[in-house]
């Protein structure tokens, strides 16, 4: 197995494409079986030419990609310029099943798991991983993720929502040499490959875990038997002055997604925003559906927390690994990057610092990031999701 990545920028998008293909070709030991490509909005008009150029150079390669508000590869992250990031993978013994979906063609919510496997064209034992790249205007990813969670329990489902456009039709998704302005593209990988996910939500818990004792869907009424707003105020008053400043800007709620879990730490929570409050009723409005007796904990977020969260999760992943990573994809929120850290490249540099200084890595800045918490995939915000690929031991 070999992965090779490159990031190319140029005033003319066709020049960037030619340079990117040449950079891959110079380093690959054989023709790639799979190529991921992520391009800035400036290259939207050239996506068809990109697919044709890649398939013209490597006719057997499967090509999957989309537009993004920024692109990244090889430790570099660029935003606001014409760019193309490519990663080519030589994958002996790996089965690939690319797919294109439209929202109208998805199975209904009551469909059997087999219907969801059929929707993405997968047959046989569960895949090792699934990459999903939806368009934000025409395809809500949550129904697909629910279906894939049912069809492939415990299989990492990762990806990112295309970005960089302002209206329907602005984004480009491509599969081989076809270009779509709606729907979702992706690929299932199986056989001789391991796919593992690192999901860095950039938050840290504050206060103590509490039980949801009264809630209706998005309305959180009570925590540990007291009004939710009272509990939030008590947590706020117990914070340090810097933490209170963070909480004033944005306070989040982390939901434990594994009911049997007894101890909780960063990474065990699905983090969702608080979108409203009713002090008279003592209720909070949460951007997630809640269930009685669910364990939750308030969270805060800033650049330092994001750095620490990402570094800690990558360090734990590297420590648990028994073989070196062969390649990786990164799907980072548009709200991270230079806008969060004050300088470009932190997330990419952190991945390579922990998983290998020369690790082939490519990806883009997303409108939403897809990755698992526990054994279920969700759409996140302000998150970096890293898919790590290794040969099967």
C-alpha positions in Angstrom: 0.0 0.0 0.0 1.2 3.5 -0.9 -0.4 6.9 -0.5 1.0 10.1 -2.0 -0.3 13.6 -1.6 0.3 17.0 -3.0 -1.1 20.6 -2.9 -0.6 22.9 -5.8 -1.6 26.5 -6.3 -1.5 28.6 -9.5 -3.1 31.6 -11.1 -4.5 29.3 -13.8 -6.4 26.3 -12.4 -5.4 24.0 -15.3 -1.7 24.7 -14.5 -2.3 23.6 -10.8 -4.0 20.4 -12.0 -1.1 19.6 -14.4 1.4 20.3 -11.6 -0.5 18.1 -9.1 -0.8 15.2 -11.5 2.9 15.4 -12.3 3.8 15.5 -8.6 1.8 12.4 -7.9 3.1 10.5 -10.9 6.7 11.3 -9.9 6.4 9.6 -6.5 3.9 6.8 -7.0 5.4 3.3 -7.4 2.4 2.2 -9.6 -0.8 3.6 -11.0 -3.2 4.6 -8.2 -6.4 2.6 -7.6 -8.0 5.6 -5.9 -7.5 9.4 -6.1 -9.1 11.9 -3.8 -9.2 15.5 -5.1 -10.3 18.7 -3.3 -10.3 22.0 -5.1 -10.9 25.6 -4.2 -14.1 27.3 -5.6 -11.9 29.0 -8.2 -11.5 25.6 -9.8 -15.3 24.8 -10.0 -15.5 25.4 -13.7 -12.5 23.1 -14.3 -13.8 20.1 -12.3 -14.7 18.2 -15.4 -11.3 18.8 -16.9 -9.7 17.6 -13.6 -11.6 14.3 -13.7 -10.8 13.7 -17.4 -7.1 14.6 -16.8 -6.8 12.2 -13.8 -8.6 9.4 -15.6 -6.7 10.1 -18.8 -3.4 9.7 -16.9 -4.6 6.7 -14.8 -7.6 5.1 -16.6 -8.3 2.5 -13.9 -8.3 4.9 -11.0 -11.5 5.7 -9.2 -11.7 9.5 -8.5 -13.7 11.0 -5.6 -13.7 14.7 -4.5 -15.4 18.0 -4.2 -14.9 21.8 -3.8 -13.9 23.3 -0.5 -13.5 26.8 0.9 -9.8 25.9 1.4 -7.6 22.9 0.6 -4.8 21.2 2.5 -2.1 18.6 1.9 1.4 17.8 3.0 1.2 20.0 6.1 0.1 23.1 4.2 -3.4 24.7 4.4 -4.5 27.4 1.9 -7.7 29.4 1.9 -8.9 32.0 -0.6 -6.6 31.0 -3.5 -6.9 28.7 -6.5 -5.7 25.4 -5.3 -6.0 21.6 -5.8 -5.1 19.0 -3.3 -4.7 15.4 -4.5 -3.9 12.1 -2.7 -3.4 9.0 -4.8 -3.4 5.5 -3.2 -2.1 2.2 -4.5 -4.3 -0.3 -2.7 -3.5 -3.9 -3.3 -6.2 -6.3 -2.0 -8.6 -3.4 -1.3 -12.1 -3.4 -2.6 -13.5 0.0 -3.7 -17.2 0.9 -4.2 -17.7 4.5 -5.2 -21.2 5.9 -5.2 -23.4 8.9 -6.1 -26.7 9.5 -4.2 -29.5 12.0 -4.5 -31.7 12.7 -1.4 -34.8 11.7 -3.3 -33.4 8.3 -4.0 -32.5 7.3 -0.4 -34.4 4.5 1.4 -37.0 5.6 3.8 -36.4 5.8 7.5 -38.0 2.4 8.2 -35.9 0.6 5.6 -34.0 -2.5 6.6 -30.2 -2.2 6.9 -29.7 -4.1 3.7 -31.4 -1.4 1.8 -28.8 1.1 2.9 -25.9 -1.2 2.0 -27.6 -1.6 -1.4 -27.9 2.2 -1.8 -24.2 2.7 -1.7 -23.6 -0.5 -3.8 -21.9 -2.5 -1.1 -22.2 -6.3 -1.1 -20.9 -8.8 1.4 -19.2 -8.3 4.8 -19.2 -4.8 6.1 -16.6 -2.4 4.6 -13.6 -1.1 6.6 -14.7 2.5 6.2 -16.9 4.8 4.2 -16.1 8.3 3.0 -19.0 10.7 2.3 -18.9 14.1 0.6 -22.4 15.8 0.4 -23.6 19.1 -1.1 -25.1 21.3 1.7 -27.9 22.7 -0.3 -29.4 19.6 -1.8 -28.5 16.7 0.6 -29.0 16.5 4.4 -26.4 13.9 5.5 -28.2 12.9 8.7 -30.6 10.4 7.0 -27.7 8.7 5.2 -25.6 8.5 8.3 -28.5 6.9 10.3 -28.8 4.3 7.5 -25.1 3.6 7.3 -24.9 3.3 11.1 -27.6 0.6 10.8 -26.1 -1.1 7.8 -22.5 -1.1 9.0 -22.4 -1.0 12.8 -19.1 0.2 14.2 -17.7 1.0 10.7 -16.1 4.4 10.6 -18.1 6.8 8.4 -16.1 10.0 7.8 -16.1 13.0 5.4 -17.0 16.6 4.9 -19.8 18.8 3.5 -18.7 20.6 0.4 -18.1 24.3 0.9 -17.0 27.6 -0.7 -20.3 28.3 -2.5 -23.0 30.8 -1.6 -26.1 29.3 -3.4 -27.4 26.0 -4.8 -25.3 24.8 -7.7 -22.1 26.6 -6.6 -20.5 23.4 -5.3 -19.0 20.7 -7.4 -18.9 17.0 -6.5 -17.2 14.6 -8.7 -17.0 10.9 -9.2 -14.5 9.6 -11.8 -15.0 12.0 -14.7 -18.6 13.0 -13.9 -19.4 16.3 -12.1 -22.5 16.9 -10.0 -23.9 20.1 -8.4 -26.2 18.3 -6.0 -26.4 15.1 -4.0 -23.5 13.3 -2.4 -20.5 11.3 -3.6 -18.4 8.8 -1.6 -16.6 5.5 -1.6 -16.7 2.4 0.6 -13.4 0.6 1.2 -13.0 -3.0 2.2 -10.5 -5.8 2.1 -6.9 -5.3 3.1 -7.2 -1.9 4.7 -7.9 -0.5 8.1 -9.8 2.8 8.4 -9.7 4.6 11.8 -11.1 8.0 12.7 -9.9 10.8 15.0 -12.6 13.3 15.8 -11.4 16.5 17.5 -14.4 18.7 18.4 -12.2 21.4 19.9 -14.1 21.6 23.2 -13.4 20.7 26.8 -16.0 19.9 29.5 -16.6 22.2 32.4 -18.6 21.7 35.6 -19.7 18.1 36.3 -21.7 15.5 34.3 -25.5 15.6 34.9 -28.5 13.6 34.1 -31.3 14.9 31.8 -34.3 14.6 34.1 -36.9 16.4 31.9 -36.7 17.1 28.1 -38.8 17.0 25.0 -36.8 16.7 21.8 -34.7 19.8 21.6 -36.0 21.4 24.8 -33.9 20.7 27.9 -36.0 21.4 31.0 -34.2 19.9 33.9 -30.8 18.6 34.8 -30.4 16.5 38.0 -33.9 17.6 38.9 -33.3 21.3 38.7 -34.2 23.8 36.0 -31.6 23.6 33.2 -31.0 27.4 33.2 -30.3 27.3 37.0 -27.8 24.5 36.4 -26.1 26.4 33.6 -25.8 29.5 35.8 -24.3 27.4 38.6 -21.7 26.0 36.3 -20.9 29.5 34.9 -20.4 30.9 38.4 -18.0 28.1 39.2 -15.7 28.9 36.2 -12.6 31.0 36.3 -12.7 34.5 34.8 -11.2 33.4 31.4 -13.6 30.4 31.2 -16.5 32.7 31.9 -15.4 34.9 29.0 -15.5 31.8 26.8 -18.9 30.8 28.1 -20.3 34.3 27.4 -19.3 33.9 23.7 -20.5 30.4 23.3 -21.5 27.6 25.8 -22.0 24.1 24.4 -23.6 20.9 25.7 -21.9 17.6 25.3 -24.0 14.5 25.1 -22.7 11.1 26.1 -23.7 8.7 23.3 -22.8 5.4 25.0 -25.5 4.8 27.7 -23.4 2.1 29.5 -20.4 4.4 29.9 -19.5 5.3 33.5 -16.5 7.7 33.1 -16.3 10.5 30.6 -13.6 12.6 29.1 -13.1 14.9 26.1 -14.0 12.9 22.9 -16.7 10.9 24.7 -19.3 13.6 24.0 -21.2 14.7 21.0 -20.9 18.4 21.3 -23.9 20.6 20.3 -24.7 24.3 20.6 -27.1 26.0 22.9 -29.4 28.0 20.6 -31.8 29.5 23.0 -33.1 29.8 26.5 -36.4 30.6 28.4 -35.5 31.8 31.9 -39.1 31.8 33.0 -39.5 28.1 32.2 -35.9 27.4 33.1 -35.4 25.6 29.8 -32.5 25.6 27.3 -32.9 24.9 23.6 -30.2 22.5 22.3 -29.2 21.7 18.7 -29.8 18.0 19.3 -32.6 15.7 20.3 -32.4 14.7 24.0 -33.5 11.6 25.8 -34.4 11.1 29.5 -31.6 10.0 31.8 -29.0 10.9 29.2 -25.7 12.1 30.7 -24.6 15.6 29.6 -22.0 18.1 30.5 -21.4 21.8 29.6 -18.4 22.6 27.3 -16.4 25.6 26.2 -14.2 26.1 23.1 -11.2 28.3 22.1 -8.0 28.0 20.1 -6.0 26.7 23.1 -8.7 24.1 23.8 -8.8 23.1 20.1 -5.0 22.6 20.1 -5.0 20.5 23.3 -8.0 18.4 22.2 -6.4 17.6 18.8 -3.0 16.9 20.2 -4.4 14.6 23.0 -6.5 12.6 20.6 -3.8 12.2 18.0 -1.3 11.2 20.7 -3.7 8.5 22.1 -4.3 7.3 18.5 -0.6 7.0 17.8 0.1 5.2 21.1 -2.6 2.6 20.4 -1.5 2.0 16.8 0.6 -1.2 16.1 1.5 -0.2 12.5 2.5 3.1 10.9 -0.2 5.1 9.1 0.0 4.8 5.3 -2.1 7.9 4.5 -4.8 10.2 5.9 -7.6 12.5 4.9 -8.6 15.5 7.0 -11.9 17.3 7.0 -11.7 20.5 8.9 -14.3 23.1 9.7 -14.2 26.5 7.9 -14.1 28.0 11.4 -10.8 26.4 12.2 -7.6 27.1 10.2 -6.1 30.6 10.3 -9.4 32.1 11.5 -9.1 30.1 14.8 -5.4 29.9 15.3 -4.2 33.1 13.8 -1.9 31.3 11.4 -2.5 28.5 8.9 -1.5 24.9 9.1 -1.9 24.0 12.8 -4.2 21.0 12.4 -2.2 19.6 9.4 1.1 20.0 11.3 -0.3 18.3 14.4 -1.5 15.3 12.4 2.0 14.8 10.8 3.7 15.5 14.1 1.9 12.6 15.8 1.5 10.2 12.9 4.6 10.8 10.8 6.4 13.8 9.5 6.1 12.6 5.9 2.5 11.2 6.2 0.6 11.7 3.0 -2.3 13.9 4.0 -4.9 15.8 2.1 -8.4 17.3 2.7 -10.4 20.5 2.7 -12.3 23.0 4.9 -15.9 22.0 5.2 -19.4 23.2 5.9 -19.8 20.4 8.3 -17.6 17.5 9.3 -18.7 13.8 9.4 -17.2 11.4 11.9 -18.0 9.0 14.7 -18.6 9.5 18.4 -18.5 6.0 19.9 -19.7 3.7 17.2 -22.2 6.1 15.5 -21.4 8.7 12.8 -22.7 12.3 13.2 -22.3 15.7 11.5 -20.2 18.1 13.6 -19.2 21.7 13.6 -15.9 23.4 14.4 -14.3 20.0 14.2 -11.4 18.3 12.5 -12.1 14.7 11.5 -9.1 12.7 10.4 -9.5 9.4 8.6 -6.3 7.3 9.0 -5.5 4.4 6.6 -3.2 1.4 7.3 -2.7 -1.9 5.6 -4.6 -4.7 7.3 -2.3 -6.6 9.6 
